[in-house]
């Protein structure tokens, strides 16, 4: 049968590579649409929240610069005290926005890492009988060697 000669079976490595490019694509490649779209939407949400936090930071930075100029040019003690409060509030808001931005960036990176690991572990299963035997065993094996009195961890990746 020549029609199947060019067909390549799906692999866990293929799912891993696709997930590294765009979160959720490895799961979609494996036929897991719900988890694929879930990772894709969660990652898009994290990036959107990071962008919002960045815009808030820039707005508070502009407010801080404006109030700082007013504070530095003020000569009346009451105005100086009022501008100092406004400068401190703008700086506090700016730092809070920066903390949120960092949180969403780290959460996005963590979600990306979980996504790639998930895509590899639950990747597509081969169709061939020989490959099914190999896919039944996990990619790693943990065993105790009584000769050396040590635990051995072996990791295998099919390429």
C-alpha positions as CSV (number, residue, x, y, z in Angstrom):
1,X,0.0,0.0,0.0
2,X,1.8,3.1,-1.2
3,X,-0.7,5.6,0.3
4,X,0.5,4.8,3.8
5,X,4.2,4.9,2.9
6,X,4.6,8.7,3.7
7,X,2.5,8.6,6.8
8,X,4.3,9.3,10.0
9,X,2.8,8.3,13.3
10,X,2.3,10.9,16.0
11,X,4.8,10.9,18.9
12,X,5.1,12.3,22.3
13,X,8.2,14.3,21.2
14,X,6.0,15.9,18.5
15,X,3.5,16.9,21.1
16,X,6.2,18.3,23.3
17,X,7.7,20.4,20.5
18,X,4.3,21.8,19.5
19,X,3.6,22.7,23.1
20,X,6.9,24.5,23.4
21,X,5.9,26.7,20.4
22,X,2.4,27.5,21.6
23,X,0.7,26.3,24.7
24,X,-2.1,23.8,24.0
25,X,-0.9,22.8,20.6
26,X,0.7,19.6,21.9
27,X,-2.6,18.6,23.5
28,X,-4.5,19.5,20.3
29,X,-1.9,17.4,18.3
30,X,-2.6,14.5,20.6
31,X,-6.3,14.8,20.2
32,X,-7.1,16.2,23.6
33,X,-9.1,19.2,22.6
34,X,-10.4,20.2,26.0
35,X,-7.0,20.4,27.7
36,X,-5.5,21.9,24.6
37,X,-8.0,24.8,24.4
38,X,-7.8,25.1,28.2
39,X,-4.0,25.7,28.2
40,X,-4.3,28.0,25.2
41,X,-7.0,30.1,26.9
42,X,-5.3,30.2,30.3
43,X,-2.0,31.3,28.7
44,X,-3.7,34.0,26.7
45,X,-5.4,35.2,29.9
46,X,-2.2,35.3,31.8
47,X,-0.5,37.3,29.0
48,X,-3.5,39.6,28.8
49,X,-3.4,40.3,32.6
50,X,0.4,40.9,32.3
51,X,-0.3,43.4,29.5
52,X,-3.0,45.1,31.6
53,X,-0.6,45.3,34.6
54,X,2.1,46.8,32.4
55,X,-0.3,49.5,31.1
56,X,-1.3,50.3,34.7
57,X,2.3,50.5,35.7
58,X,3.0,53.0,32.8
59,X,-0.1,55.1,33.8
60,X,1.0,55.2,37.4
61,X,4.6,56.1,36.4
62,X,3.3,59.0,34.4
63,X,1.2,60.1,37.4
64,X,4.3,59.8,39.6
65,X,6.4,61.9,37.3
66,X,3.7,64.6,37.1
67,X,3.3,64.7,40.8
68,X,7.0,64.7,41.4
69,X,7.4,67.8,39.2
70,X,4.6,69.5,41.1
71,X,6.2,68.5,44.4
72,X,9.6,69.8,43.4
73,X,8.2,73.1,42.1
74,X,5.9,73.8,45.1
75,X,6.9,76.5,47.6
76,X,4.0,76.6,50.0
77,X,4.4,74.1,52.9
78,X,0.8,72.9,52.6
79,X,1.2,72.3,48.9
80,X,4.5,70.4,49.5
81,X,2.8,68.1,52.0
82,X,-0.2,67.5,49.6
83,X,2.1,66.7,46.7
84,X,4.3,64.4,48.8
85,X,1.2,62.4,49.7
86,X,0.3,62.2,45.9
87,X,3.8,61.2,45.0
88,X,3.9,58.5,47.6
89,X,0.5,57.2,46.5
90,X,1.5,57.1,42.9
91,X,4.7,55.3,43.8
92,X,2.8,52.8,45.9
93,X,0.4,52.1,43.0
94,X,3.3,51.9,40.6
95,X,5.0,49.3,42.8
96,X,1.8,47.3,43.2
97,X,1.3,47.2,39.4
98,X,4.9,46.0,39.0
99,X,4.3,43.2,41.5
100,X,1.2,42.1,39.6
101,X,3.1,42.2,36.3
102,X,5.8,40.0,37.8
103,X,3.2,37.6,39.2
104,X,1.5,37.2,35.9
105,X,4.8,36.8,34.0
106,X,5.9,34.0,36.5
107,X,2.5,32.4,36.4
108,X,2.6,32.4,32.6
109,X,6.0,30.8,32.6
110,X,4.9,28.2,35.1
111,X,1.8,27.4,33.1
112,X,4.0,27.1,30.0
113,X,6.3,24.6,31.8
114,X,3.3,22.6,33.1
115,X,1.8,22.6,29.6
116,X,5.0,21.2,28.0
117,X,5.3,18.4,30.6
118,X,1.6,17.6,30.3
119,X,1.8,17.4,26.5
120,X,4.7,15.0,26.7
121,X,3.3,12.8,29.4
122,X,-0.2,12.4,27.9
123,X,1.0,12.6,24.3
124,X,-0.4,10.4,21.5
125,X,-0.2,6.7,21.7
126,X,1.4,4.9,18.8
127,X,-0.9,2.7,16.6
128,X,1.5,-0.2,15.9
129,X,1.4,-3.3,18.1
130,X,5.1,-3.1,18.8
131,X,4.9,0.5,19.8
132,X,1.9,-0.2,22.1
133,X,4.0,-2.6,24.1
134,X,6.6,0.1,24.5
135,X,4.1,2.8,25.3
136,X,2.6,0.8,28.2
137,X,5.8,1.3,30.2
138,X,6.3,4.8,31.7
139,X,9.1,7.0,30.2
140,X,11.0,6.6,33.5
141,X,11.7,3.6,35.7
142,X,12.7,3.6,39.4
143,X,14.4,0.4,40.7
144,X,16.4,-0.6,43.8
145,X,19.6,-2.5,43.2
146,X,20.4,-4.9,46.1
147,X,24.0,-5.3,44.8
148,X,24.9,-1.6,45.2
149,X,22.2,-0.8,47.8
150,X,21.2,2.2,45.8
151,X,18.1,3.4,44.0
152,X,18.4,3.8,40.2
153,X,16.3,6.2,38.2
154,X,16.3,5.6,34.4
155,X,14.7,8.0,32.0
156,X,14.0,7.0,28.3
157,X,12.8,9.2,25.5
158,X,11.8,7.8,22.2
159,X,13.0,9.9,19.3
